[in-house]
């Protein structure tokens, strides 16, 4: 079992269900392997959409082993980021960076900085996020960490697109996609494929964008990855919306149930996009969602919804409306 456990962390990126089987009984291994196995299991649970179980398990991991502690903090930071708790997420990611450095895992250090860049992105500091990501590219290359490099390139491409630099985004997403072909990680591949399609469409190559996004939807369905499926469906909806709003609305309706495991940011974006794609007066009236309506659907407070909408606006998302009245998106926003 020990040999299998040594591969559990990397295995979780491509086959989280297998990791759950490998880590079901950790009672026969030493404390270090037990802590690392628990961390791998917690991450696998999150990837399968079982966030509360993942959190409870991660919080049981102590600080005795720096590598296990680093992986614990990565998970806790990711869960906080999903919930829109950005200060807590940044604190957890900085702890993980320190722990990775103590463990002499320099690819892990770069990964922690990549996660911090995501916090900057959500807070609206897109140039800062991009700078942080670019600083990790050489580290991932030196460590020969293909997965880490692909993740950094993917996020850099998405931010460059948000900044309006579609050409740079195209270069980086093509590089990420090329690296992804070398990985046995179909779930991550579906995410990258979705981003490739969205960025191709943003760069004016709409036909290729639709082809790539339809392929990403099929891949996400095949591997059973709800967050990847939600993203691919949402991106495809926004690309086809100008010519086929009815199909776009159907795609978003299919995406909505899958956003439950993709974090609140995606849920808020999906509901706002549904409103933008209303095709009748009745739908349009319903689409002008009040913050209270969003809070009820997303099971969060009105204050949290206001904070999320403010974060969307800081990131350049064209949200119309005001607190106490309602919100909707301008057409053309991509989830």
C-alpha positions in Angstrom: 0.0 0.0 0.0 2.9 2.4 0.7 4.1 2.3 -2.9 0.6 3.2 -4.1 0.2 6.0 -1.6 3.4 7.6 -2.9 1.5 8.2 -6.2 -1.8 9.2 -4.7 -1.3 13.0 -4.9 -0.5 13.1 -8.6 -3.1 10.4 -9.3 -5.8 12.5 -7.8 -5.4 15.1 -10.6 -6.6 12.5 -13.1 -8.5 9.8 -11.2 -9.8 11.0 -7.8 -12.1 8.0 -7.5 -9.1 5.8 -7.6 -7.4 7.8 -4.8 -10.4 7.3 -2.6 -10.0 3.5 -3.0 -6.2 3.7 -2.3 -6.7 5.8 0.8 -9.7 4.1 2.3 -7.6 2.5 5.1 -4.6 4.4 6.3 -4.3 2.7 9.6 -1.4 0.4 8.6 1.1 3.1 7.4 3.4 5.4 9.3 2.4 9.0 10.4 4.0 10.7 7.5 2.4 8.5 4.9 -0.9 8.7 6.8 -0.8 12.5 6.7 0.1 12.6 3.0 -2.5 10.0 2.2 -5.2 12.0 4.1 -4.2 15.1 2.1 -4.5 13.2 -1.2 -7.9 11.9 -0.1 -9.2 15.3 0.9 -8.2 16.8 -2.5 -9.9 13.9 -4.3 -13.1 14.5 -2.4 -13.1 18.2 -3.5 -12.5 17.2 -7.1 -15.5 15.0 -6.8 -17.6 17.8 -5.5 -17.7 16.7 -1.8 -16.3 19.9 -0.4 -17.5 19.6 3.2 -16.0 16.1 3.6 -12.8 17.4 2.1 -12.7 20.3 4.5 -13.3 18.2 7.6 -10.6 15.7 6.5 -8.1 18.5 5.7 -8.6 20.1 9.1 -7.5 16.8 10.7 -4.0 17.1 9.2 -1.3 18.5 11.5 1.9 20.4 10.9 4.4 17.5 11.6 5.1 16.8 7.9 5.7 20.0 5.9 4.5 18.5 2.6 1.3 17.2 4.0 0.7 20.6 5.7 1.3 22.4 2.4 -1.2 20.3 0.6 -3.7 20.8 3.4 -3.4 24.5 3.1 -3.7 24.4 -0.7 -7.0 22.6 -0.2 -8.3 24.9 2.5 -7.3 27.9 0.5 -9.1 26.6 -2.6 -12.3 25.9 -0.6 -12.2 29.5 0.8 -11.6 30.8 -2.7 -14.7 28.9 -3.9 -16.7 30.6 -1.1 -15.4 34.1 -1.9 -13.4 34.4 1.3 -10.4 36.0 -0.4 -8.4 37.1 2.6 -8.6 33.7 4.2 -7.7 32.0 0.9 -4.6 34.2 0.5 -3.5 33.4 4.0 -3.9 29.7 3.4 -2.0 29.9 0.1 0.9 31.9 1.8 1.1 29.2 4.5 1.3 26.6 1.8 4.1 28.4 0.1 6.1 28.5 3.3 5.5 24.8 4.0 6.5 23.8 0.4 9.7 25.8 0.8 10.4 24.0 4.1 9.8 20.7 2.2 12.2 21.8 -0.6 9.4 21.4 -3.1 10.0 24.3 -5.5 7.3 23.2 -7.9 5.0 23.4 -4.9 6.2 26.9 -4.1 5.4 27.9 -7.7 2.0 26.3 -7.4 1.2 28.3 -4.2 2.1 31.5 -6.1 -0.2 30.4 -8.9 -3.0 30.0 -6.3 -2.3 33.5 -4.9 -2.6 34.9 -8.4 -6.1 33.5 -8.5 -6.9 35.5 -5.4 -5.5 38.7 -7.0 -7.7 37.9 -10.1 -10.9 37.6 -8.0 -10.1 40.8 -6.2 -9.8 42.6 -9.5 -6.0 43.0 -9.6 -5.6 41.5 -13.1 -2.1 43.0 -13.8 -0.9 41.7 -10.4 -2.3 38.3 -11.0 -0.6 38.1 -14.4 2.7 39.2 -13.0 2.5 36.5 -10.3 1.7 33.9 -12.9 4.5 34.8 -15.2 7.0 34.6 -12.3 6.1 30.9 -11.9 6.6 29.8 -15.5 10.4 29.5 -15.2 10.1 27.7 -11.9 7.7 25.1 -13.3 10.0 24.6 -16.3 13.1 24.2 -14.2 11.2 21.6 -12.0 10.0 19.9 -15.2 6.5 20.1 -13.8 4.4 19.8 -16.9 1.1 20.0 -15.1 2.0 23.1 -13.1 3.3 24.8 -16.2 0.1 24.0 -18.0 -2.0 25.4 -15.1 0.0 28.6 -15.0 -0.3 29.1 -18.8 -4.0 28.4 -18.6 -4.6 31.0 -16.0 -2.3 33.5 -17.7 -4.3 33.1 -20.9 -7.6 33.6 -19.2 -6.4 36.8 -17.5 -4.8 38.1 -20.7 -8.2 37.6 -22.4 -9.9 39.5 -19.6 -7.4 42.3 -20.1 -8.3 42.4 -23.8 -5.1 40.9 -25.1 -6.6 38.1 -27.1 -3.5 37.4 -29.1 -1.3 36.8 -26.1 -4.1 34.7 -24.6 -4.2 32.6 -27.8 -0.4 32.0 -27.6 -0.5 30.9 -24.0 -3.7 28.7 -24.3 -2.2 26.9 -27.3 0.9 26.2 -25.3 -1.2 25.0 -22.4 -3.2 22.7 -24.7 0.0 21.3 -26.2 1.3 20.4 -22.7 -2.0 18.9 -21.7 -1.8 16.4 -24.5 1.3 14.9 -22.7 -0.7 14.5 -19.4 -2.9 11.6 -18.5 -5.5 13.9 -17.0 -8.8 14.0 -18.8 -10.5 16.3 -16.3 -7.9 19.0 -16.5 -7.9 18.4 -20.3 -11.6 19.3 -20.4 -10.9 22.6 -18.6 -8.1 23.5 -20.9 -10.0 22.5 -24.0 -12.9 24.7 -22.9 -10.6 27.7 -22.4 -9.0 27.0 -25.8 -12.4 27.2 -27.5 -13.5 30.3 -25.6 -10.2 32.1 -26.4 -10.2 31.1 -30.1 -13.7 32.6 -30.3 -12.6 35.8 -28.5 -9.7 36.1 -31.0 -12.2 36.0 -33.9 -12.0 32.4 -34.8 -15.6 31.6 -33.8 -16.0 28.4 -35.9 -13.0 26.8 -34.3 -14.1 28.0 -30.9 -17.4 26.3 -31.3 -15.8 23.1 -32.4 -13.3 23.0 -29.5 -16.1 23.9 -27.0 -18.4 21.2 -28.2 -15.5 18.7 -27.9 -14.8 20.0 -24.4 -18.4 19.4 -23.4 -18.3 15.8 -24.7 -15.0 15.2 -22.8 -16.4 16.6 -19.6 -19.5 14.4 -19.9 -17.4 11.4 -20.6 -15.1 11.8 -17.6 -17.9 12.9 -15.2 -16.5 16.2 -14.2 -19.3 18.6 -13.2 -17.2 21.8 -12.8 -15.5 21.3 -16.2 -18.9 20.5 -17.8 -20.4 23.7 -16.3 -17.6 25.8 -17.6 -17.7 24.3 -21.1 -21.4 24.6 -21.4 -21.4 28.2 -20.1 -18.6 29.2 -22.5 -20.3 27.5 -25.5 -23.5 29.3 -24.6 -21.9 32.7 -24.7 -20.2 32.0 -28.0 -23.4 30.9 -29.8 -25.6 33.5 -28.0 -25.3 36.2 -30.7 -26.7 33.9 -33.4 -28.7 31.4 -31.5 -29.9 32.7 -28.1 -32.4 29.9 -27.7 -29.6 27.3 -27.9 -27.5 29.4 -25.6 -30.2 29.4 -22.9 -30.7 25.6 -23.2 -26.9 25.2 -22.7 -26.9 27.4 -19.6 -30.0 25.6 -18.2 -28.0 22.4 -18.6 -25.0 24.0 -16.9 -26.7 25.3 -13.9 -27.1 22.0 -11.9 -23.4 21.4 -12.4 -22.3 24.8 -11.0 -23.1 23.4 -7.5 -19.6 21.9 -7.4 -17.9 24.8 -9.2 -17.9 27.5 -6.5 -20.2 30.4 -5.8 -18.5 32.7 -8.4 -19.6 30.4 -11.2 -23.1 30.0 -9.8 -23.6 33.8 -9.6 -22.2 34.2 -13.2 -24.5 31.5 -14.5 -27.7 32.9 -13.1 -26.8 36.4 -14.4 -26.0 35.0 -17.8 -29.4 33.2 -17.9 -31.0 36.6 -17.3 -29.0 38.2 -20.1 -30.3 35.5 -22.5 -34.0 35.9 -21.8 -36.0 35.5 -25.0 -39.4 36.8 -23.8 -40.8 39.7 -21.7 -41.7 37.2 -19.0 -38.3 35.7 -18.9 -36.7 39.1 -19.0 -38.7 40.2 -16.0 -37.7 37.1 -14.2 -34.1 37.4 -15.3 -33.7 40.8 -13.6 -32.8 38.9 -10.5 -32.9 40.5 -7.1 -30.0 39.9 -4.8 -32.5 38.2 -2.4 -33.5 35.8 -5.2 -29.9 34.9 -5.9 -29.3 34.4 -2.2 -32.2 32.0 -2.0 -31.0 30.0 -4.9 -27.3 29.9 -3.9 -28.0 29.5 -0.2 -25.9 32.5 0.8 -26.7 35.8 2.4 -27.7 39.0 0.5 -24.5 40.6 1.8 -22.5 37.8 0.2 -24.3 38.2 -3.1 -23.6 42.0 -3.1 -19.9 41.2 -2.5 -19.8 38.7 -5.3 -21.5 41.1 -7.7 -19.0 43.8 -6.7 -16.2 41.4 -7.4 -17.6 40.6 -10.8 -17.8 44.3 -11.7 -14.1 44.8 -10.5 -13.2 42.0 -13.0 -14.8 43.9 -15.9 -18.0 41.8 -16.0 -20.8 44.1 -17.4 -23.4 43.7 -14.6 -26.3 46.1 -14.7 -28.6 46.9 -11.7 -28.2 47.8 -8.1 -28.6 46.4 -4.6 -32.2 46.0 -3.6 -33.4 46.2 -7.2 -31.7 43.5 -9.2 -28.9 42.5 -11.5 -28.4 41.3 -15.0 -25.5 40.9 -17.5 -24.8 42.7 -20.7 -24.9 40.2 -23.6 -21.5 38.9 -24.6 -20.1 38.1 -21.1 -18.5 34.7 -20.9 -18.8 32.6 -17.8 
